[in-house]
Amino acid sequence: MKHTGTTLRPATTIPCRVNDPELWFSDHPDDVVKIQAEVTGLDPAILKTVVARSVYGVEPITPQVIADQQALADVFFNIGLIPEKIDIAKAVVSPAAPATT
């Protein structure tokens, strides 16, 4: 693959490029709060705390990540935020198996 005269390796380049926004988010928390407040209508003071505690970027999907996401989905279902129970594991796509949903 050629890009500006340099041969790139997709397996190492793609994760780096996908993580570029992480750098912007980390360097511009006030802008992130402003954007999220405009999009969601949430109070900027609350979002400031959320943004300060947030970690952005791409990380491997581990069994713990799936379990954590399932716990959150279960909370959303139990409080009526989503209408149907979601099985997060079925939505995970791995190189060996496509998603079943």
Phi, psi and omega in degrees: 000132180251140177208118182048041175080002181247136176280125181251152176252112184306322183298331179258334183283316185301309179301324179295316181292322180294329180278354179306317179300330178304318180297317180295314180302317181295324183274347185226055184299325180294323177293321179297317178300314182299313181297314182295323178296318179294319184285319187262338185079007179282157180296126180303329179296321178291316181297329178299319177293317180300312182296320180297331181266353186276149174240127181251155176133180181253129178226160179298146175272107182259168174304326179292321177298316179298316180296318179296317179294323178297317179300319179292317178298321179296319177298313180301320178293315183296331179265003176084012180287327174238143188281339182231148176293138182248137174257099185301319182302326179289340182268352181280128178257127175244162179302332183274336185217127177287163178298148181261359182263000000 
